[in-house]
Amino acid sequence: MLLVPETLEQYQQDMKAALEEGRYDDAAAIAPQLSAGRIARVLREAPKTSVEPCLLAMDMPRAGRVLAQMPPDYASQVLIAMEDDIAAKLFKMIPADHAADILQDMDQQEIDILLADADERYRKAVTDLSGYKRGTAGAVMIPHFIAVERDKTVGKTLDALLAAPPDVERSSYVYIVDKNRKLLGVLSIKDIMRVDPNETVENAMLPNVIAVHVDDLATQAARLIRLRRFTMLPVLDHEDRLVGVINFDDAMDILAEDVAEQFAHYGAASAEESFFTPPRRAVKMRLPWMAANVFLNLGAVAVITGFEDTIAAVAILAAFLPMITDMGGNVGIQSLSVAIRSIALGEVRLRDYTKAIRKEVAIGLFNGLALGLLFALIAYIWQGNAWIGALAGIALGVNVLLAGVVGGTMPFLIKRIGKDPAMMTGPVLTTITDITGVFIYLGLCTLFLSNLLGNG
């Protein structure tokens, strides 16, 4: 059957309606027409009380695939709410790499309940993946792949491919290993089809294989897949034994999550918080940083206090402060976003920071001049005072230039010292631009106070 977007949308609407009306068997009957990802989105938007009965109305393998497509913290909440034996049966239907993510936020008692019905092979795969540090290649790899020993023939390898279980049927490569599972080479599926079936895989393989280790950052592995256009990347343990793979789809998900995490940091949010995080836990994640930010903003307050006499002499000066500080913050966030995104996607290297400076200076000079002139004109028309217009325009223009340079280059400096570029969060950046904007503006006004008073 050909399923066009309109048909898929209709299936989704029908499933939503069935869930809202409590017709869980009808919703489950529609499920085979939709992908696991689409079903997961429908269930997340449906009343939470309908998620469990709908999953249980499906066949277990499909329900497991749907849970795997849900955010891990949401999936864990669904499983915890189920009866123990049902949750255990459903959990073992979830692919091991996704199951390991779901267990991250559970205590040991909950983990034991979910793994109670699992066979030893599945239990080992999940616990091994759970043992790797979050954010590493080991934590995100798939433990299912096709590997054959060096002395096997191409014909035997083809037989193994045909007999492979569903969880490895999409493999693009066959990896060649020695008896200790150390990686020796690789053969693509299409290359295997062209080789004499009686030839050994060792003679047919490509010996130079690019791989990552379990402790390498998952984002670095994902960037490597993206830049080299690989469909799969092998993962080795500390003894260079092949233990898993990262495929292209997972790599794109990792990069998307990484960019989303960077943007979470910009707003001083925790990357571990999601839409489904309970309010109490979300407060614990947000409040400490925002409380610290209060003290950061005291810097701008201290600068303003230092120019109290100037503001008292020409009170209207205070009216232009928000525009100058806000524009600096906006420009800085723009530059910061571009720089962090480029670093996250591997588009630039640390050595490119001098190019970043030159670029932001050029952009800042042009934008600062244009925005400064515009603001000066507005201030002059509003107040009829050329000095106020000129000083406000100059302050805004200079702050725009500084904000662009700071926002565009600081991530490179932080990365160079081995820290996370996302440490340069939005609130910290805006605090810096607030202080510089206030100091430049009120400093200029203090220097030319006599002119301001003489023309007032």
Beta strands, then each sheet from edge to edge (+ up, - down):
strand 1: 147-149
strand 2: 173-177
strand 3: 183-188
strand 4: 212-213
strand 5: 232-236
strand 6: 242-247
sheet 1: 1+ 2+ 3-
sheet 2: 4+ 5+ 6-
end
